[in-house]
Amino acid sequence: MAKRILLIDDELELAFVTKTRLESAGYEVCTAATAEEALVYLQKNMPDLILLDLLLPKMQGEEFCTFLKSDNRLKHLPVILFTASAIDIPKVAGEIYADGYLMKPCEPDVLLSTIKKTLER
């Protein structure tokens, strides 16, 4: 059975390209453009991994990740931050208990290997 990834990114073109790459590698991918859309998805579905942009409308990725890691039903989900933000991403990832991070744009092989390693943990 294919591993399920929830991709949360408001950059629709990049989300489409990323989704296509992941699906061609055998993953099942659902997308959400906002944290609120992702919460609706998570009420009925449980992905194996979340790929999360930090710069989202309304609820930012940092706040969403903190919420996930504090919720008993969701805290086990691995979260990889996926951002082009100029912030100190390793520091932020550690502070909000993310399981990894990738900088956009990201080479396809780096994206796939990071996801694979995270899912194997």
SVG drawing of the C-alpha trace seen along z (x, -y; Angstrom):
<svg xmlns="http://www.w3.org/2000/svg" viewBox="-14 -36 34 38">
<polyline fill="none" stroke="black" stroke-width="0.4" points="0.0,0.0 1.3,-3.4 2.4,-5.8 0.1,-8.8 1.5,-12.3 -0.4,-15.5 1.2,-18.4 0.3,-21.8 1.4,-24.7 -0.4,-27.7 1.8,-28.0 -0.4,-26.1 2.0,-25.6 4.8,-24.3 2.3,-22.1 1.2,-20.6 4.8,-19.9 5.7,-18.4 2.6,-16.3 3.3,-15.0 6.9,-14.1 5.8,-12.3 3.0,-10.4 5.5,-9.3 7.6,-7.9 4.7,-5.8 3.2,-8.0 -0.4,-8.9 -0.6,-12.7 -3.4,-15.0 -2.9,-18.7 -4.2,-21.6 -3.6,-25.3 -4.1,-26.3 -3.7,-24.9 -7.5,-25.1 -8.0,-22.9 -5.4,-20.5 -7.3,-20.3 -10.5,-19.4 -8.6,-16.6 -7.1,-15.3 -10.5,-14.9 -11.2,-12.0 -7.8,-10.9 -4.5,-10.0 -1.5,-10.5 1.9,-8.9 3.8,-12.2 3.1,-15.9 5.1,-18.2 4.4,-21.7 5.1,-25.1 5.9,-27.7 4.4,-30.7 0.7,-30.1 -2.3,-32.4 -4.0,-32.9 -2.4,-30.1 1.3,-30.0 3.1,-26.6 5.0,-27.1 1.7,-27.5 0.2,-24.5 3.2,-22.3 3.1,-23.2 -0.6,-22.4 0.0,-19.0 2.8,-18.1 0.6,-19.0 -2.4,-16.9 -2.4,-13.3 -4.0,-12.0 -1.6,-13.7 1.7,-14.2 3.1,-10.9 2.8,-12.2 6.2,-13.1 6.3,-16.7 8.9,-18.0 9.0,-21.8 9.2,-22.8 9.9,-26.5 11.7,-29.2 11.7,-31.4 14.9,-33.1 14.6,-32.3 17.0,-30.0 15.1,-26.9 17.1,-24.3 16.5,-26.3 12.8,-26.7 12.4,-23.0 13.9,-22.1 11.8,-24.6 8.5,-23.3 9.6,-19.6 9.5,-19.2 11.0,-15.9 13.0,-17.5 13.2,-20.4 13.8,-21.1 14.5,-24.4 12.5,-25.4 13.4,-24.9 14.5,-21.4 16.1,-18.8 13.7,-15.9 16.2,-13.3 16.7,-15.3 13.0,-15.6 12.5,-11.9 15.4,-10.8 14.4,-13.0 10.8,-11.7 12.0,-8.1 14.4,-8.5 11.8,-10.2 9.2,-7.5 11.7,-4.8 12.3,-6.2"/>
</svg>
